[in-house]
Amino acid sequence: MSLEQEAVSRRRNATPEAIIGGGDGIDVLPDEILQHVLSFLPVPEAVQTCVLARRWQHLWKSMPVLRVTGEGWILNRRGVRKLNKFVNHLLLLRDRTAPLHTCEVELGTFRSQDDPQINLWIRHALLCQAQVLSVHLSRDNNSFDLEDLPLVSRHLTRLELCNVMLNGNILNFSRCPALEELWMRDCYIALDVILSQSVKRLTILDCMFYQNARTRISIPSLVTLEFTECWGRTPFLESMPSLVTGSVKLTNCDDCCGKEAGSSCFNVSNTCENCGANNDGNGDCVLLNGLSEAKSLELIAKPGVVRLHLIIS
C-alpha cells in the first residue's frame, strides 16, 4: 500500500473541514506557508493531508522538517518493520530538490529483533543538506549503536544525540565545517576523540565514558561548555582559547581515590594514576589545561575533592 493509499484509509471517515479546522482562507496561503505548517506534524499525519484536495496531494513531499516519532506505532517486531517501510518509502518519494532544514527522530521503547533503520535515515538527511539533526531515543532501549563512520555535511549546524552508543569516528567532525552546536545526553561514549574546528557550544549531560581509553575533546573554537553528571573516565580537554563560559560537574566520575577524600587509596598496588597528577600520561592536566582561559568557570566535584566557582576578569 502506498503512502497516499494508507493516508486515504486512515482519513476515509474524516471531512476536509474537520481535518484543517474548517477555515475557508487556508488555500490562499502560499505553498511555503502550508509546508511550514505541515512541518509541525509527525510525518504520518503530514502525509495524511494529501487527501484534503488536489493541491495538498504533494505538499508533504517538500516539507522543510521531518519528524519521525513513535507516536501511533507499537514498536514490536512487526511495528518496527512497518515503521522502517513507511519512513524509507517517504524518503524515496520526497522531493530531493526541496531544502530540508531539520530531521528529528524521536522513538520510545523498541524491543525487537529488528531495529529502526536510524543510521540510514541520518545519512539520507545529510544528503538532503539538513542543517539540524536530532536523534532522541528512550532509555529503555539500552542504547542504540550509531554507525562508527564520520558524519559528512557542509550544511549541518546543530546535532542532538540522546541515548545512543557512539564508537569509532562518529564524533570526528572534520568534514562538518558549519557545525556550531553539539548536544549529547545519556549517551555511551567509547571513542578516542571528539574533534571539531567549528563547534562553539558543547553540552554533555549524564553520559558514560568508557574506561578502555580516555577520550580527548579537541575543539579549539569552543565558546561555551557544559559537562554535567557524566560517568566513567573524565575526558581530556585540549586547549580552548576561545572559551568564555565553562561549567563542569563531576559527581559520578571514576577519576577519584580514597586519598582525594582524606582517606587512603583504594588501589593497594599503588598504581592509581589519580594519586599523582590527574593527567593524560603526558603531564597535562585532564581538565584545567583546557579550561584555563575561560572567562567564567564553575567546577563542582565530589564532596571532599574540590568545589570552585571562579569569575576571571
C-alpha positions as CSV (number, residue, x, y, z in Angstrom):
1,M,0.0,0.0,0.0
2,S,1.4,3.4,-1.0
3,L,1.7,6.3,1.5
4,E,-1.2,8.1,-0.3
5,Q,-3.4,5.0,-0.1
6,E,-2.6,4.5,3.6
7,A,-3.5,8.1,4.2
8,V,-6.8,7.7,2.4
9,S,-7.5,4.6,4.5
10,R,-6.8,6.4,7.8
11,R,-8.8,9.5,6.8
12,R,-11.8,8.0,4.9
13,N,-14.2,8.9,7.7
14,A,-13.0,12.5,8.1
15,T,-14.0,15.6,6.2
16,P,-11.6,18.2,5.0
17,E,-13.2,20.8,7.2
18,A,-12.7,18.6,10.2
19,I,-9.0,18.0,9.3
20,I,-7.9,21.6,8.6
21,G,-10.2,23.3,11.0
22,G,-12.9,24.5,8.7
23,G,-11.2,27.7,7.6
24,D,-12.1,28.9,4.1
25,G,-8.9,31.0,3.6
26,I,-6.2,28.4,4.1
27,D,-6.0,27.5,0.5
28,V,-5.0,31.1,-0.5
29,L,-1.7,30.7,1.5
30,P,1.5,30.1,-0.4
31,D,2.8,26.6,-0.6
32,E,5.8,27.6,1.6
33,I,3.5,28.6,4.4
34,L,1.5,25.4,4.2
35,Q,4.6,23.3,4.1
36,H,5.9,25.1,7.2
37,V,2.6,24.3,9.0
38,L,2.9,20.6,8.0
39,S,6.4,20.6,9.5
40,F,5.0,20.7,13.0
41,L,3.3,17.3,12.4
42,P,4.8,13.8,12.7
43,V,5.4,12.5,9.2
44,P,2.4,10.1,9.1
45,E,0.0,12.9,9.9
46,A,1.6,15.2,7.4
47,V,1.3,12.6,4.7
48,Q,-2.4,12.2,5.5
49,T,-3.1,15.7,4.4
50,C,-2.7,14.6,0.8
51,V,-6.4,13.5,0.8
52,L,-7.6,17.1,1.5
53,A,-7.6,18.4,-2.0
54,R,-5.6,18.1,-5.2
55,R,-3.3,20.9,-4.2
56,W,-2.4,19.1,-1.0
57,Q,-1.5,15.9,-2.7
58,H,2.2,16.6,-2.9
59,L,2.8,19.4,-0.4
60,W,4.2,16.9,2.2
61,K,7.0,16.0,-0.2
62,S,8.6,19.4,0.2
63,M,8.3,19.9,4.0
64,P,11.4,21.6,5.4
65,V,11.2,19.5,8.6
66,L,10.8,15.7,9.0
67,R,9.6,14.4,12.4
68,V,9.9,10.7,12.7
69,T,8.3,9.8,16.0
70,G,7.0,6.6,17.7
71,E,3.5,8.2,18.1
72,G,0.9,5.8,16.8
73,W,3.3,2.9,16.4
74,I,3.6,-0.2,18.5
75,L,7.3,-0.9,18.2
76,N,7.3,-4.6,18.4
77,R,8.9,-6.6,15.6
78,R,6.0,-6.1,13.2
79,G,5.7,-2.4,14.2
80,V,9.4,-1.7,13.6
81,R,9.2,-3.3,10.2
82,K,6.2,-1.2,9.3
83,L,7.9,2.0,10.6
84,N,11.0,1.2,8.5
85,K,8.9,0.6,5.4
86,F,6.9,3.8,5.9
87,V,9.9,6.1,6.5
88,N,12.0,4.5,3.7
89,H,9.1,4.9,1.3
90,L,8.6,8.5,2.4
91,L,12.3,9.4,1.9
92,L,12.2,7.8,-1.5
93,L,9.2,9.9,-2.6
94,R,10.3,13.1,-1.0
95,D,11.3,15.9,-3.4
96,R,15.1,15.8,-3.4
97,T,15.3,19.4,-4.7
98,A,13.3,20.8,-1.7
99,P,15.6,22.1,1.1
100,L,15.5,20.1,4.3
101,H,16.2,22.2,7.4
102,T,15.6,19.8,10.2
103,C,15.3,16.0,10.7
104,E,14.1,14.7,14.0
105,V,14.0,11.1,15.1
106,E,12.3,10.5,18.5
107,L,11.3,7.0,19.4
108,G,10.2,5.2,22.5
109,T,11.0,1.7,23.5
110,F,11.5,-0.8,20.7
111,R,12.3,-4.3,21.8
112,S,12.5,-6.3,18.6
113,Q,14.9,-8.4,16.7
114,D,14.6,-5.7,14.0
115,D,15.9,-2.2,14.8
116,P,14.6,1.0,13.3
117,Q,16.9,2.0,10.4
118,I,18.0,5.2,12.1
119,N,21.5,5.1,10.6
120,L,20.0,5.1,7.1
121,W,17.7,8.0,7.9
122,I,20.6,10.0,9.3
123,R,22.7,9.6,6.2
124,H,19.8,10.4,3.9
125,A,19.0,13.6,5.9
126,L,22.6,14.7,5.5
127,L,22.4,14.0,1.7
128,C,19.4,16.3,1.7
129,Q,21.5,19.0,3.3
130,A,19.8,19.0,6.7
131,Q,21.0,21.8,9.0
132,V,19.7,20.4,12.2
133,L,19.8,16.7,13.1
134,S,18.2,15.3,16.2
135,V,18.1,11.6,17.5
136,H,16.3,11.1,20.8
137,L,15.7,7.5,21.9
138,S,14.2,6.1,25.1
139,R,16.5,4.9,27.9
140,D,14.6,1.6,27.8
141,N,16.4,0.7,24.5
142,N,19.7,0.2,26.4
143,S,21.4,2.5,23.8
144,F,21.4,2.2,20.0
145,D,24.6,1.9,18.1
146,L,25.2,4.6,15.6
147,E,27.5,3.8,12.7
148,D,31.1,4.5,13.6
149,L,31.8,6.4,10.4
150,P,32.2,10.2,10.5
151,L,29.3,12.4,9.5
152,V,29.9,14.3,6.3
153,S,28.0,17.6,5.7
154,R,28.8,21.1,4.7
155,H,25.3,22.3,5.9
156,L,24.9,20.7,9.4
157,T,24.9,23.3,12.1
158,R,23.4,21.5,15.1
159,L,23.5,17.9,16.3
160,E,21.5,16.4,19.2
161,L,22.0,12.9,20.4
162,C,20.2,11.2,23.2
163,N,20.7,7.6,24.5
164,V,22.8,6.3,21.6
165,M,26.1,4.4,21.6
166,L,29.0,6.3,20.0
167,N,32.0,4.4,18.7
168,G,34.8,4.8,16.2
169,N,35.0,8.2,14.4
170,I,31.3,9.2,14.6
171,L,32.2,12.4,16.5
172,N,35.0,13.4,14.2
173,F,33.5,16.5,12.6
174,S,36.4,17.5,10.5
175,R,34.1,17.1,7.4
176,C,31.3,19.2,9.0
177,P,32.7,22.7,8.8
178,A,29.4,24.5,9.6
179,L,28.7,22.6,12.8
180,E,28.4,25.0,15.7
181,E,26.4,23.2,18.4
182,L,26.8,19.6,19.7
183,W,24.3,18.4,22.4
184,M,24.5,14.9,24.0
185,R,22.6,13.3,26.8
186,D,22.5,9.8,28.2
187,C,25.0,8.6,25.5
188,Y,27.6,5.8,25.8
189,I,30.9,7.2,24.5
190,A,33.6,4.7,23.6
191,L,35.9,6.6,21.2
192,D,39.3,8.2,21.2
193,V,38.4,11.8,20.2
194,I,35.7,14.3,19.8
195,L,37.1,16.6,17.1
196,S,35.8,19.8,15.5
197,Q,37.3,23.1,14.3
198,S,33.9,24.8,14.2
199,V,31.8,23.8,17.2
200,K,31.1,26.8,19.6
201,R,28.7,25.2,22.1
202,L,29.2,21.8,23.6
203,T,26.8,20.2,26.1
204,I,27.4,16.7,27.5
205,L,24.9,15.6,30.1
206,D,24.6,12.3,32.0
207,C,26.9,10.4,29.5
208,M,29.0,7.4,30.2
209,F,32.7,7.5,29.1
210,Y,34.1,4.0,28.9
211,Q,37.3,3.0,30.7
212,N,39.3,1.5,27.8
213,A,40.8,4.8,26.8
214,R,40.5,8.4,27.9
215,T,38.5,10.4,25.3
216,R,40.2,13.6,24.1
217,I,38.0,16.6,23.4
218,S,39.7,18.7,20.7
219,I,37.5,21.7,20.0
220,P,39.6,24.9,19.9
221,S,36.8,27.1,18.8
222,L,34.6,26.3,21.8
223,V,32.9,29.3,23.4
224,T,30.5,27.5,25.8
225,L,31.0,24.2,27.6
226,E,28.6,22.3,29.9
227,F,29.8,19.0,31.2
228,T,27.5,17.6,33.9
229,E,26.9,14.4,35.8
230,C,28.9,12.2,33.4
231,W,30.1,8.7,34.4
232,G,33.3,6.8,33.9
233,R,36.7,8.2,32.9
234,T,36.9,12.0,32.7
235,P,37.7,13.1,29.1
236,F,40.9,15.1,28.5
237,L,40.2,18.7,27.4
238,E,42.6,20.1,24.9
239,S,43.3,23.9,24.7
240,M,40.2,26.0,24.3
241,P,41.5,29.6,23.8
242,S,38.1,31.0,22.8
243,L,36.2,29.6,25.9
244,V,34.1,32.2,27.6
245,T,31.9,30.1,29.9
246,G,32.6,26.6,31.3
247,S,30.5,24.6,33.7
248,V,31.9,21.2,34.8
249,K,30.2,19.0,37.4
250,L,32.0,15.7,38.3
251,T,29.9,13.9,40.9
252,N,29.9,10.5,39.2
253,C,33.3,10.3,37.6
254,D,35.7,7.4,38.3
255,D,38.8,9.6,38.4
256,C,39.0,9.6,42.2
257,C,40.5,7.6,45.0
258,G,40.4,7.5,48.8
259,K,43.3,9.9,49.2
260,E,41.3,12.6,47.5
261,A,38.6,12.3,50.2
262,G,41.2,12.4,53.0
263,S,41.4,8.6,53.4
264,S,43.8,6.1,51.8
265,C,44.0,4.9,48.2
266,F,41.7,2.1,47.4
267,N,44.3,0.7,45.0
268,V,46.6,-1.4,47.2
269,S,49.1,-1.9,44.4
270,N,49.8,1.9,44.4
271,T,49.3,2.1,40.6
272,C,46.4,4.5,40.9
273,E,47.0,7.3,38.4
274,N,44.9,9.6,40.5
275,C,47.5,9.6,43.3
276,G,49.7,11.6,41.0
277,A,48.8,14.4,38.7
278,N,45.4,13.9,37.1
279,N,46.8,13.8,33.6
280,D,46.7,12.1,30.3
281,G,50.0,10.3,30.7
282,N,52.0,13.3,29.3
283,G,51.8,15.5,32.3
284,D,48.9,17.6,31.0
285,C,46.0,18.2,33.4
286,V,42.9,16.4,32.2
287,L,40.5,19.3,32.9
288,L,42.2,22.5,33.9
289,N,44.5,22.8,30.9
290,G,41.6,23.1,28.6
291,L,39.6,25.4,31.0
292,S,42.4,27.7,32.0
293,E,41.4,30.5,29.6
294,A,37.7,30.6,30.4
295,K,36.2,34.0,31.5
296,S,33.6,32.4,33.7
297,L,34.3,29.0,35.2
298,E,32.3,26.7,37.5
299,L,33.9,23.4,38.8
300,I,32.0,21.0,41.0
301,A,33.3,17.6,42.1
302,K,32.5,15.1,44.8
303,P,32.4,16.3,48.4
304,G,35.9,16.5,49.8
305,V,37.6,16.8,46.5
306,V,37.1,20.4,45.2
307,R,34.3,22.9,44.8
308,L,35.2,26.1,43.0
309,H,33.4,29.0,41.4
310,L,35.7,31.4,39.6
311,I,35.0,34.6,37.7
312,I,38.1,35.6,35.8
313,S,38.3,39.2,34.5
